[in-house]
Amino acid sequence: QVQLVESGGGLVQPGGSLGLSCAAPGLTFSNYAMAWFRRAPGKEREFVAAIRSSSTDYAHSALGRFSISRDNAKNTVYLQMNSQKPDETAVYYCAADRRPIRIVNGSEYDYWGQGTQVTVSS
């Protein structure tokens, strides 16, 4: 059974940095595009970043501050977040997509993690 397990969430001060990880044991990892989404309180889920084999896509809000990467040997995808803002407080989810077409569209993803809370606050 495929599971995606996020880790690394927590409390970070505005302007600070935090790194998230998502492990995907049981997934033929290299066959999937991987992405991070987030859902802030009272808001819709939104795309943050995605990575195919090596190419990456970012939400406009994440460009220049966030970095997504993957390690196929470890079946893990990472999200490094820098210069964080209070309105980025959300539950962050990783997701796996076997056939990425519209990679920003969460409905096409095959597997999702349970999410990890990120709180940006002083």
TORDO-555289 format. One record per residue (C-alpha): residue in three letters; y, z, x negated. Coordinates in steps of 0.001 Angstrom, whole numbers, plus 500000, padded with zeros to 6 digits. Layout:
TORDO-555289
ALAYZX ...
This chain:
TORDO-555289
GLN500000500000500000 VAL503377499028498673 GLN505931501786498228 LEU509407501648496820 VAL510577504985495489 GLU514228505515494639 SER515496508244492349 GLY518664509248490560 GLY520959509996493474 GLY523214513006493537 LEU526788514156493328 VAL529253512302491135 GLN532985512767490756 PRO535370509941491603 GLY535600507670488601 GLY532252508866487318 SER528962507088486719 LEU525501507363488139 GLY522288505460487587 LEU519637504814490212 SER516045503751489693 CYS513508502286492057 ALA509844502206491155 ALA507503499849492978 PRO503885500672492189 GLY501444498405493976 LEU503907495519494160 THR503415492281492260 PHE506848493082491004 SER507729489939489082 ASN507173487862492240 TYR509949489619494111 ALA513680489570494073 MET514923493159494127 ALA518106494474495632 TRP520145497555496403 PHE521776498155499761 ARG523662501165501046 ARG524539502739504336 ALA527570504979504544 PRO527926507503507377 GLY528871505729510594 LYS528736502289508992 GLU526397499331508891 ARG524028498799506012 GLU525642496634503341 PHE524451494623500384 VAL525324495974496946 ALA523470493946494315 ALA520350491864493781 ILE518353490436490927 ARG515884487575490911 SER513950486903487713 SER517125487276485713 SER520024486023487792 THR522108488609489606 ASP524336488785492653 TYR526862491454493501 ALA528940492427496468 HIS532595491831495748 SER533205495580495774 ALA530600496092493046 LEU531645493317490676 GLY532618494576487268 ARG531585498171487980 PHE527912498040488953 SER525031496544487012 ILE521577495746488321 SER518642495239486002 ARG514873495185486123 ASP511927496015483915 ASN508908494065485098 ALA506594495958482754 LYS507533499177484533 ASN507829497718488046 THR511279499246488205 VAL514737498092489186 TYR517888499922488188 LEU521431500187489424 GLN524097501514487094 MET527238502464488964 ASN530503503101487147 SER534001504042488271 GLN532675505250491564 LYS534856505747494605 PRO534604508300497411 ASP534008505568499992 GLU530830504648498125 THR529222507814499387 ALA526092506525501103 VAL522353506437501150 TYR521294503797498661 TYR518148501806499351 CYS516180499446497190 ALA514396496500498746 ALA512011493749497731 ASP512158490131498871 ARG509276487710498294 ARG511253484604499267 PRO514915485170498634 ILE517006482659500548 ARG520043484573501744 ILE519708487447499344 VAL522569489419500873 ASN520777489460504228 GLY518751492634504570 SER516639491234507386 GLU514736488947505027 TYR513469491731502799 ASP509797492640502935 TYR509782496197501662 TRP512251499071501645 GLY512460502435499995 GLN513295505696501736 GLY516729505862500180 THR518539508227497870 GLN521798509992498679 VAL524821509328496505 THR527876511488497121 VAL531142510666495388 SER533382513670495653 SER535408516077493588 
